[in-house]
Amino acid sequence: MVARRQSLPRLMPASFWERHFLAATIVLLLIMTAAEVASMRMETQTYDESYHLLGGYSYLKTGRIPGHSEHPPLAQIAAAWPLLFFGLPVPEIHSIDAADELRRERELLYGSRYPADTLLLLTRSAHLAITLLLGVLIAWWTRRQFGAAAGLAALWLFVFDPNFLAHGKYVTTDVPAAGCFLLACLAWNRYLTKPRLASAVACGAATGIAMATKYSAVLLFEVYVVLYLLCWLRDPVGFRLRDLVKSMAVVGAVMFLVVYAVFGFETGSLLAPGSTVTGELSAKLQKNPETAGSFSDLILTHPGLARAADRVAHLPVPAPSYFRGLYYTGSHAEEGHDTYLLGQFSKAGWWYYFPVMAAVKTPTGDVLLFLLAVAVAAARLVGANKAVRIEWFTLTVPPMVYFVAAICAHINVGFRHLLPIYPFVFIWMAAVLFGTVGTRLVRIAAVACLGLVAVESMLAFPHYLAFFNLPSGGARAGARIAVDSNLDWGQDLKQVKPYLASRGISNVCLGYFGVAPPEYYGIVARPVPTSLAEARASGCVVVMSLSLLFERNFRGQYDWLLPLQPTGVIGNSFRVYEPSRLAAP
């Protein structure tokens, strides 16, 4: 495919978009900001936010990283720094277990004299700023490579995407990781087009930032190698394999310096305090016996080897928490995670989890736009008589590598893990349809798809997390497909009290999938009964979280609710059942 930036048959002249590019960019980002702020003010914290806030704040105050963390600290720090102005104490550790971790998370947000919603709004705003910077990067780079119309089209797709509107404000690592992944790939593209030492250093810095944000950034080196080999096949004279080795050495060295700095120039043992090699291997095998292998068996059955391994593992190394995090993340990926999809339960996940989630969580307009772009790109490739620009490789290889890695992973807990793919897709679609020569009919169809994206996004407001596209049945049908961070992540608790008060309901049985204490929002409730007869005897109205009902119903204690028709809904994540009004199934 050849990108040619001649005069194009546009609905508006190219000069119009160039003249008004900055103003249009600001307007689009203001629309995104307004939608995000309105949405975040209506929502309670999601399940993972207090975990990341506690991790970031404790690191800022103490300089220490938790011993068994699967997340680098950079995105956590970026969200938690506003809490420093309040002088909040770091909750003390009483024991190393999930219950104490939950206590500490709640104590940080809900145990001070400051309103939890105020603290959450400030920390979410810090992450919203990162999301807006990602939008600026998308618009700026696309305009620079493919013109102003393409830049604004890519930004439009980003601004109105319900998934970025949902996760762009949350205190998690997902959107920062997406932005850093894109930045690092674009930095490598800069090196490929201008192979200089300064470009390699800049790419190393971007790679280090990505590595300090989320461990999935290890895929970047695979991406870099594939992109370089494609360029070598395209131009064996201009790209030499020995230069690849040199550039990777520079990128790797600078990357590690950045990671070392983010981890506070920490030096110490690879093992967490009090841990041993045999203890770690035994715990891993106990969780997942299928991971047993010759190496693990050799260490565990030979005390001499175990002692030697312990001595080596206790040698001081730079940034040991970084390497421990990589190990814990890899172990988690091997073990899998309890998840739910299309009425099935699994710990190992399914290869088709992310393809299914992409099909139902991608806006309909995006799907149509992608099909249109594929058709246009294929037609242009047939008659192409020049070498393909490196930028096209940069826009297609990274998302494909990432998507394959996601399919192979056993952690299927949310569509949010695919977010790093979408900025590349947005830019690619905009570049194909608005940045190259095309017919007026194609351009009109593309603009119609952009309009459909905006309409579907507005229909999802303000409950962006629960977005499912129109062909899949929308948010109300989403629970039959997937829950957890795809639909119910504890975000609607704040809406329960007004719902109950407006109906004069005081006797409540609540099943809540979340961390926020219900009593903080004035909700006094009992646990959900284990049968319809028990619910009728108690006389309570059951308010049930969809994630508990469908995914976390491990012992079948909520099975009696599944055949019943709810008498109401709260947000998109709670179903309401009034047993006195329900017939036996």
TIMI-526484 format. One record per residue (C-alpha): residue in three letters; x, y, z. Coordinates in steps of 0.5 Angstrom, whole numbers, padded with zeros to 4 digits. Example, Ala and Ser with C-alpha at 12.3 -4.5 7.8 and 13.67 -1.06 7.14 Angstrom:
<recs>
REC   rest       X       Y       Z
REC    ALA    0025   -0009    0016
REC    SER    0027   -0002    0014
</recs>
This chain:
<recs>
REC   rest       X       Y       Z
REC    MET    0000    0000    0000
REC    VAL    0003    0007   -0002
REC    ALA    0001    0013    0002
REC    ARG    0000    0019   -0002
REC    ARG   -0002    0026    0000
REC    GLN   -0004    0029   -0006
REC    SER   -0011    0033   -0006
REC    LEU   -0016    0029   -0004
REC    PRO   -0024    0028   -0006
REC    ARG   -0026    0030    0001
REC    LEU   -0033    0033    0004
REC    MET   -0028    0039    0006
REC    PRO   -0022    0041    0003
REC    ALA   -0016    0039    0006
REC    SER   -0014    0046    0008
REC    PHE   -0020    0047    0012
REC    TRP   -0018    0041    0017
REC    GLU   -0011    0044    0017
REC    ARG   -0013    0051    0019
REC    HIS   -0018    0048    0024
REC    PHE   -0014    0042    0027
REC    LEU   -0012    0045    0033
REC    ALA   -0019    0048    0035
REC    ALA   -0022    0041    0033
REC    THR   -0017    0037    0037
REC    ILE   -0019    0041    0043
REC    VAL   -0026    0041    0042
REC    LEU   -0026    0033    0042
REC    LEU   -0022    0033    0048
REC    LEU   -0026    0037    0052
REC    ILE   -0032    0033    0050
REC    MET   -0028    0027    0052
REC    THR   -0027    0030    0059
REC    ALA   -0034    0033    0060
REC    ALA   -0036    0026    0059
REC    GLU   -0031    0022    0063
REC    VAL   -0032    0027    0069
REC    ALA   -0040    0026    0069
REC    SER   -0039    0019    0069
REC    MET   -0034    0018    0074
REC    ARG   -0038    0023    0079
REC    MET   -0044    0018    0079
REC    GLU   -0039    0012    0080
REC    THR   -0036    0008    0086
REC    GLN   -0029    0006    0086
REC    THR   -0028   -0001    0082
REC    TYR   -0025   -0007    0084
REC    ASP   -0018   -0006    0083
REC    GLU   -0017    0002    0084
REC    SER   -0016    0002    0091
REC    TYR   -0011   -0004    0090
REC    HIS   -0007    0001    0086
REC    LEU   -0008    0007    0090
REC    LEU   -0005    0003    0096
REC    GLY    0001    0001    0092
REC    GLY    0002    0008    0089
REC    TYR    0001    0012    0095
REC    SER    0005    0007    0100
REC    TYR    0011    0007    0095
REC    LEU    0011    0015    0095
REC    LYS    0011    0015    0102
REC    THR    0016    0009    0104
REC    GLY    0020    0008    0098
REC    ARG    0018    0000    0098
REC    ILE    0014   -0004    0093
REC    PRO    0010   -0010    0096
REC    GLY    0014   -0016    0096
REC    HIS    0009   -0020    0091
REC    SER    0006   -0015    0087
REC    GLU    0005   -0016    0079
REC    HIS    0005   -0009    0077
REC    PRO    0010   -0004    0076
REC    PRO    0009    0002    0080
REC    LEU    0009    0008    0075
REC    ALA    0002    0008    0073
REC    GLN    0000    0007    0081
REC    ILE    0005    0013    0083
REC    ALA    0002    0017    0077
REC    ALA   -0005    0017    0080
REC    ALA   -0003    0017    0088
REC    TRP    0001    0023    0088
REC    PRO   -0005    0028    0089
REC    LEU   -0006    0024    0096
REC    LEU    0000    0027    0098
REC    PHE   -0003    0034    0099
REC    PHE   -0008    0030    0105
REC    GLY   -0002    0027    0109
REC    LEU   -0006    0021    0110
REC    PRO   -0002    0015    0114
REC    VAL    0000    0009    0110
REC    PRO   -0005    0003    0113
REC    GLU   -0001   -0001    0117
REC    ILE    0000   -0009    0115
REC    HIS   -0002   -0014    0120
REC    SER   -0001   -0020    0116
REC    ILE    0000   -0022    0109
REC    ASP   -0007   -0025    0107
REC    ALA   -0012   -0022    0103
REC    ALA   -0017   -0020    0108
REC    ASP   -0011   -0015    0111
REC    GLU   -0010   -0013    0104
REC    LEU   -0018   -0011    0103
REC    ARG   -0018   -0008    0110
REC    ARG   -0012   -0003    0108
REC    GLU   -0015   -0001    0102
REC    ARG   -0021    0001    0105
REC    GLU   -0018    0004    0111
REC    LEU   -0014    0009    0106
REC    LEU   -0020    0011    0102
REC    TYR   -0025    0011    0107
REC    GLY   -0022    0011    0114
REC    SER   -0020    0019    0114
REC    ARG   -0023    0025    0115
REC    TYR   -0024    0027    0108
REC    PRO   -0029    0024    0103
REC    ALA   -0027    0018    0100
REC    ASP   -0031    0021    0093
REC    THR   -0027    0027    0093
REC    LEU   -0020    0023    0094
REC    LEU   -0022    0018    0088
REC    LEU   -0024    0024    0084
REC    LEU   -0017    0027    0085
REC    THR   -0014    0021    0083
REC    ARG   -0018    0019    0077
REC    SER   -0017    0026    0075
REC    ALA   -0010    0025    0075
REC    HIS   -0011    0018    0070
REC    LEU   -0016    0022    0066
REC    ALA   -0010    0027    0064
REC    ILE   -0006    0021    0062
REC    THR   -0012    0019    0057
REC    LEU   -0012    0026    0054
REC    LEU   -0005    0026    0053
REC    LEU   -0006    0019    0049
REC    GLY   -0011    0023    0045
REC    VAL   -0006    0028    0043
REC    LEU   -0001    0023    0041
REC    ILE   -0006    0019    0037
REC    ALA   -0008    0026    0033
REC    TRP   -0001    0029    0033
REC    TRP    0003    0023    0030
REC    THR   -0003    0021    0025
REC    ARG   -0003    0028    0023
REC    ARG    0004    0028    0022
REC    GLN    0004    0022    0018
REC    PHE   -0002    0022    0014
REC    GLY   -0005    0029    0014
REC    ALA   -0010    0033    0019
REC    ALA   -0017    0030    0016
REC    ALA   -0014    0023    0018
REC    GLY   -0011    0026    0025
REC    LEU   -0018    0028    0027
REC    ALA   -0021    0022    0025
REC    ALA   -0017    0018    0029
REC    LEU   -0018    0022    0035
REC    TRP   -0026    0022    0034
REC    LEU   -0025    0014    0034
REC    PHE   -0021    0015    0041
REC    VAL   -0026    0020    0044
REC    PHE   -0032    0017    0043
REC    ASP   -0030    0010    0044
REC    PRO   -0034    0007    0050
REC    ASN   -0028    0003    0053
REC    PHE   -0023    0008    0053
REC    LEU   -0029    0013    0056
REC    ALA   -0030    0007    0061
REC    HIS   -0023    0006    0063
REC    GLY   -0019    0012    0062
REC    LYS   -0021    0015    0068
REC    TYR   -0020    0009    0073
REC    VAL   -0014    0008    0077
REC    THR   -0011    0002    0074
REC    THR   -0006    0000    0069
REC    ASP   -0010   -0001    0063
REC    VAL   -0010    0006    0059
REC    PRO   -0003    0008    0061
REC    ALA    0000    0001    0059
REC    ALA   -0004    0003    0052
REC    GLY   -0001    0009    0051
REC    CYS    0006    0007    0053
REC    PHE    0006    0001    0048
REC    LEU    0004    0006    0043
REC    LEU    0009    0011    0045
REC    ALA    0014    0006    0045
REC    CYS    0012    0003    0038
REC    LEU    0012    0010    0035
REC    ALA    0019    0011    0038
REC    TRP    0022    0005    0034
REC    ASN    0018    0007    0028
REC    ARG    0022    0014    0029
REC    TYR    0029    0010    0029
REC    LEU    0027    0005    0023
REC    THR    0026    0011    0019
REC    LYS    0032    0015    0022
REC    PRO    0037    0010    0025
REC    ARG    0041    0015    0029
REC    LEU    0044    0014    0036
REC    ALA    0039    0019    0039
REC    SER    0033    0015    0036
REC    ALA    0035    0009    0039
REC    VAL    0036    0012    0046
REC    ALA    0029    0016    0046
REC    CYS    0026    0009    0044
REC    GLY    0030    0006    0050
REC    ALA    0027    0011    0054
REC    ALA    0020    0010    0052
REC    THR    0021    0003    0053
REC    GLY    0023    0004    0060
REC    ILE    0017    0008    0061
REC    ALA    0012    0002    0058
REC    MET    0016   -0003    0062
REC    ALA    0015    0001    0069
REC    THR    0008    0001    0067
REC    LYS    0006   -0006    0066
REC    TYR    0009   -0012    0065
REC    SER    0006   -0014    0058
REC    ALA    0011   -0009    0055
REC    VAL    0016   -0015    0055
REC    LEU    0012   -0016    0048
REC    LEU    0016   -0010    0045
REC    PHE    0022   -0013    0044
REC    GLU    0019   -0018    0040
REC    VAL    0015   -0013    0036
REC    TYR    0022   -0009    0035
REC    VAL    0025   -0015    0032
REC    VAL    0019   -0017    0027
REC    LEU    0019   -0010    0025
REC    TYR    0026   -0009    0024
REC    LEU    0026   -0016    0020
REC    LEU    0021   -0014    0015
REC    CYS    0025   -0007    0014
REC    TRP    0031   -0012    0012
REC    LEU    0027   -0016    0008
REC    ARG    0024   -0010    0004
REC    ASP    0031   -0006    0004
REC    PRO    0037   -0011    0005
REC    VAL    0042   -0006    0004
REC    GLY    0039    0000    0008
REC    PHE    0038   -0005    0014
REC    ARG    0043   -0010    0017
REC    LEU    0042   -0015    0022
REC    ARG    0048   -0013    0026
REC    ASP    0045   -0006    0027
REC    LEU    0039   -0009    0030
REC    VAL    0044   -0012    0035
REC    LYS    0047   -0006    0036
REC    SER    0040   -0002    0037
REC    MET    0037   -0007    0041
REC    ALA    0043   -0007    0046
REC    VAL    0042    0001    0046
REC    VAL    0035    0000    0047
REC    GLY    0035   -0005    0053
REC    ALA    0041   -0001    0057
REC    VAL    0037    0005    0057
REC    MET    0030    0002    0058
REC    PHE    0034   -0002    0064
REC    LEU    0036    0005    0067
REC    VAL    0029    0008    0067
REC    VAL    0026    0002    0070
REC    TYR    0032    0002    0075
REC    ALA    0030    0010    0077
REC    VAL    0023    0008    0077
REC    PHE    0024    0003    0082
REC    GLY    0028    0008    0086
REC    PHE    0035    0005    0085
REC    GLU    0033   -0001    0089
REC    THR    0038   -0007    0090
REC    GLY    0037   -0013    0093
REC    SER    0035   -0020    0093
REC    LEU    0031   -0023    0088
REC    LEU    0027   -0027    0093
REC    ALA    0022   -0023    0097
REC    PRO    0024   -0023    0105
REC    GLY    0023   -0029    0108
REC    SER    0022   -0033    0102
REC    THR    0026   -0039    0099
REC    VAL    0027   -0042    0092
REC    THR    0024   -0049    0095
REC    GLY    0018   -0045    0098
REC    GLU    0016   -0041    0092
REC    LEU    0017   -0047    0087
REC    SER    0013   -0051    0092
REC    ALA    0007   -0046    0093
REC    LYS    0007   -0045    0085
REC    LEU    0006   -0053    0084
REC    GLN    0001   -0053    0090
REC    LYS   -0003   -0048    0086
REC    ASN   -0002   -0051    0079
REC    PRO    0001   -0058    0079
REC    GLU    0001   -0058    0072
REC    THR    0007   -0053    0072
REC    ALA    0011   -0059    0075
REC    GLY    0017   -0060    0070
REC    SER    0024   -0063    0070
REC    PHE    0027   -0057    0073
REC    SER    0023   -0056    0079
REC    ASP    0023   -0063    0081
REC    LEU    0031   -0063    0080
REC    ILE    0031   -0057    0085
REC    LEU    0026   -0060    0090
REC    THR    0029   -0067    0090
REC    HIS    0036   -0065    0091
REC    PRO    0037   -0061    0098
REC    GLY    0044   -0059    0095
REC    LEU    0042   -0056    0089
REC    ALA    0036   -0052    0093
REC    ARG    0041   -0049    0098
REC    ALA    0045   -0047    0092
REC    ALA    0039   -0044    0088
REC    ASP    0038   -0040    0095
REC    ARG    0045   -0037    0095
REC    VAL    0044   -0035    0088
REC    ALA    0037   -0032    0089
REC    HIS    0040   -0028    0095
REC    LEU    0045   -0025    0091
REC    PRO    0044   -0017    0091
REC    VAL    0041   -0015    0084
REC    PRO    0039   -0008    0081
REC    ALA    0031   -0007    0081
REC    PRO    0030   -0014    0084
REC    SER    0022   -0012    0085
REC    TYR    0022   -0011    0077
REC    PHE    0024   -0019    0076
REC    ARG    0020   -0021    0082
REC    GLY    0014   -0018    0079
REC    LEU    0016   -0021    0072
REC    TYR    0016   -0028    0075
REC    TYR    0009   -0027    0079
REC    THR    0006   -0025    0073
REC    GLY    0009   -0031    0069
REC    SER    0006   -0035    0074
REC    HIS   -0001   -0032    0074
REC    ALA   -0001   -0033    0067
REC    GLU    0001   -0040    0067
REC    GLU   -0004   -0042    0073
REC    GLY   -0010   -0038    0070
REC    HIS   -0016   -0034    0073
REC    ASP   -0023   -0036    0075
REC    THR   -0027   -0033    0069
REC    TYR   -0034   -0033    0066
REC    LEU   -0036   -0033    0058
REC    LEU   -0042   -0035    0055
REC    GLY   -0045   -0039    0061
REC    GLN   -0038   -0043    0062
REC    PHE   -0033   -0043    0067
REC    SER   -0026   -0044    0067
REC    LYS   -0019   -0042    0070
REC    ALA   -0015   -0044    0064
REC    GLY   -0019   -0039    0060
REC    TRP   -0021   -0040    0052
REC    TRP   -0017   -0038    0046
REC    TYR   -0023   -0035    0043
REC    TYR   -0024   -0031    0050
REC    PHE   -0021   -0024    0047
REC    PRO   -0024   -0025    0040
REC    VAL   -0031   -0026    0043
REC    MET   -0030   -0020    0047
REC    ALA   -0027   -0016    0041
REC    ALA   -0033   -0018    0037
REC    VAL   -0038   -0015    0043
REC    LYS   -0035   -0010    0046
REC    THR   -0032   -0006    0040
REC    PRO   -0037   -0001    0037
REC    THR   -0041   -0002    0031
REC    GLY   -0039    0004    0027
REC    ASP   -0032    0001    0029
REC    VAL   -0033   -0006    0026
REC    LEU   -0036   -0003    0020
REC    LEU   -0030    0002    0019
REC    PHE   -0025   -0003    0020
REC    LEU   -0029   -0008    0014
REC    LEU   -0029   -0002    0010
REC    ALA   -0022    0000    0011
REC    VAL   -0020   -0007    0010
REC    ALA   -0023   -0007    0003
REC    VAL   -0020   -0001    0001
REC    ALA   -0013   -0003    0003
REC    ALA   -0014   -0009   -0001
REC    ALA   -0016   -0006   -0007
REC    ARG   -0010   -0001   -0007
REC    LEU   -0005   -0007   -0005
REC    VAL   -0007   -0010   -0012
REC    GLY   -0004   -0004   -0016
REC    ALA    0001   -0002   -0011
REC    ASN    0008   -0001   -0015
REC    LYS    0012    0002   -0010
REC    ALA    0015    0000   -0003
REC    VAL    0011    0000    0003
REC    ARG    0012    0005    0008
REC    ILE    0015    0003    0014
REC    GLU    0009    0007    0018
REC    TRP    0004    0001    0015
REC    PHE    0008   -0004    0019
REC    THR    0008    0000    0025
REC    LEU    0001    0000    0025
REC    THR    0000   -0007    0024
REC    VAL    0005   -0011    0027
REC    PRO    0005   -0009    0034
REC    PRO   -0003   -0010    0035
REC    MET   -0002   -0017    0031
REC    VAL    0003   -0019    0036
REC    TYR   -0001   -0017    0042
REC    PHE   -0007   -0020    0040
REC    VAL   -0004   -0027    0039
REC    ALA    0000   -0026    0046
REC    ALA   -0007   -0025    0049
REC    ILE   -0010   -0031    0046
REC    CYS   -0005   -0035    0048
REC    ALA   -0005   -0033    0055
REC    HIS   -0010   -0036    0061
REC    ILE   -0012   -0030    0064
REC    ASN   -0019   -0028    0061
REC    VAL   -0021   -0023    0066
REC    GLY   -0023   -0017    0062
REC    PHE   -0023   -0014    0055
REC    ARG   -0019   -0008    0058
REC    HIS   -0013   -0012    0057
REC    LEU   -0014   -0011    0049
REC    LEU   -0014   -0004    0050
REC    PRO   -0007   -0003    0047
REC    ILE   -0009   -0006    0041
REC    TYR   -0014    0000    0039
REC    PRO   -0010    0006    0038
REC    PHE   -0006    0003    0033
REC    VAL   -0013    0000    0029
REC    PHE   -0016    0007    0030
REC    ILE   -0010    0010    0027
REC    TRP   -0010    0005    0021
REC    MET   -0017    0006    0019
REC    ALA   -0016    0013    0019
REC    ALA   -0010    0013    0015
REC    VAL   -0013    0008    0010
REC    LEU   -0020    0012    0009
REC    PHE   -0018    0019    0010
REC    GLY   -0010    0020    0009
REC    THR   -0010    0017    0002
REC    VAL   -0013    0018   -0004
REC    GLY   -0020    0015   -0004
REC    THR   -0027    0016   -0008
REC    ARG   -0032    0020   -0005
REC    LEU   -0037    0015   -0004
REC    VAL   -0032    0011    0001
REC    ARG   -0031    0018    0004
REC    ILE   -0038    0019    0005
REC    ALA   -0039    0011    0008
REC    ALA   -0033    0013    0013
REC    VAL   -0036    0019    0016
REC    ALA   -0043    0015    0017
REC    CYS   -0039    0010    0021
REC    LEU   -0036    0016    0025
REC    GLY   -0043    0018    0026
REC    LEU   -0045    0011    0028
REC    VAL   -0039    0011    0033
REC    ALA   -0041    0017    0036
REC    VAL   -0049    0015    0037
REC    GLU   -0047    0009    0040
REC    SER   -0043    0012    0045
REC    MET   -0048    0017    0047
REC    LEU   -0053    0012    0048
REC    ALA   -0048    0008    0053
REC    PHE   -0047    0015    0057
REC    PRO   -0046    0015    0063
REC    HIS   -0045    0007    0064
REC    TYR   -0039    0006    0059
REC    LEU   -0036    0000    0063
REC    ALA   -0042   -0004    0061
REC    PHE   -0042   -0002    0054
REC    PHE   -0044   -0008    0049
REC    ASN   -0045   -0006    0042
REC    LEU   -0052   -0006    0039
REC    PRO   -0051   -0013    0035
REC    SER   -0049   -0017    0041
REC    GLY   -0056   -0014    0045
REC    GLY   -0053   -0008    0049
REC    ALA   -0051   -0007    0056
REC    ARG   -0058   -0011    0059
REC    ALA   -0056   -0017    0055
REC    GLY   -0048   -0017    0057
REC    ALA   -0049   -0021    0063
REC    ARG   -0050   -0028    0058
REC    ILE   -0043   -0026    0055
REC    ALA   -0039   -0024    0060
REC    VAL   -0038   -0020    0067
REC    ASP   -0033   -0017    0072
REC    SER   -0029   -0011    0069
REC    ASN   -0033   -0012    0062
REC    LEU   -0040   -0010    0066
REC    ASP   -0040   -0011    0073
REC    TRP   -0034   -0008    0077
REC    GLY   -0037   -0005    0083
REC    GLN   -0038    0001    0080
REC    ASP   -0046    0002    0081
REC    LEU   -0046    0002    0089
REC    LYS   -0047    0009    0090
REC    GLN   -0054    0009    0086
REC    VAL   -0057    0003    0090
REC    LYS   -0059    0008    0096
REC    PRO   -0063    0013    0092
REC    TYR   -0066    0007    0088
REC    LEU   -0068    0004    0095
REC    ALA   -0070    0011    0098
REC    SER   -0075    0013    0092
REC    ARG   -0079    0006    0093
REC    GLY   -0079    0006    0101
REC    ILE   -0075    0000    0101
REC    SER   -0071   -0001    0108
REC    ASN   -0071   -0009    0109
REC    VAL   -0065   -0011    0104
REC    CYS   -0061   -0017    0102
REC    LEU   -0054   -0014    0098
REC    GLY   -0050   -0019    0094
REC    TYR   -0044   -0014    0092
REC    PHE   -0038   -0015    0088
REC    GLY   -0033   -0010    0090
REC    VAL   -0029   -0007    0095
REC    ALA   -0033    0000    0097
REC    PRO   -0036   -0001    0104
REC    PRO   -0044   -0001    0103
REC    GLU   -0045    0002    0110
REC    TYR   -0041    0008    0107
REC    TYR   -0046    0010    0102
REC    GLY   -0052    0009    0108
REC    ILE   -0054    0002    0105
REC    VAL   -0055   -0003    0111
REC    ALA   -0056   -0010    0109
REC    ARG   -0056   -0017    0110
REC    PRO   -0053   -0023    0106
REC    VAL   -0057   -0026    0100
REC    PRO   -0061   -0032    0103
REC    THR   -0059   -0038    0100
REC    SER   -0066   -0040    0097
REC    LEU   -0073   -0037    0095
REC    ALA   -0076   -0039    0101
REC    GLU   -0071   -0036    0106
REC    ALA   -0072   -0030    0102
REC    ARG   -0079   -0030    0103
REC    ALA   -0079   -0031    0110
REC    SER   -0074   -0026    0111
REC    GLY   -0078   -0021    0107
REC    CYS   -0072   -0017    0104
REC    VAL   -0071   -0015    0097
REC    VAL   -0065   -0018    0094
REC    VAL   -0060   -0013    0091
REC    MET   -0055   -0018    0087
REC    SER   -0049   -0016    0083
REC    LEU   -0048   -0019    0076
REC    SER   -0041   -0021    0077
REC    LEU   -0043   -0025    0084
REC    LEU   -0049   -0028    0081
REC    PHE   -0046   -0031    0074
REC    GLU   -0038   -0031    0075
REC    ARG   -0037   -0032    0083
REC    ASN   -0043   -0037    0084
REC    PHE   -0038   -0042    0086
REC    ARG   -0042   -0046    0091
REC    GLY   -0048   -0045    0087
REC    GLN   -0051   -0041    0093
REC    TYR   -0054   -0036    0088
REC    ASP   -0057   -0041    0083
REC    TRP   -0064   -0040    0086
REC    LEU   -0064   -0033    0083
REC    LEU   -0062   -0035    0076
REC    PRO   -0069   -0037    0073
REC    LEU   -0072   -0031    0076
REC    GLN   -0074   -0025    0073
REC    PRO   -0072   -0019    0076
REC    THR   -0077   -0014    0078
REC    GLY   -0072   -0008    0077
REC    VAL   -0065   -0006    0075
REC    ILE   -0060   -0001    0078
REC    GLY   -0055    0002    0073
REC    ASN   -0053   -0004    0069
REC    SER   -0049   -0008    0074
REC    PHE   -0055   -0010    0080
REC    ARG   -0061   -0014    0079
REC    VAL   -0067   -0013    0084
REC    TYR   -0071   -0019    0086
REC    GLU   -0077   -0018    0091
REC    PRO   -0079   -0025    0093
REC    SER   -0086   -0023    0095
REC    ARG   -0088   -0021    0088
REC    LEU   -0084   -0027    0085
REC    ALA   -0087   -0034    0083
REC    ALA   -0083   -0040    0085
REC    PRO   -0080   -0042    0078
</recs>
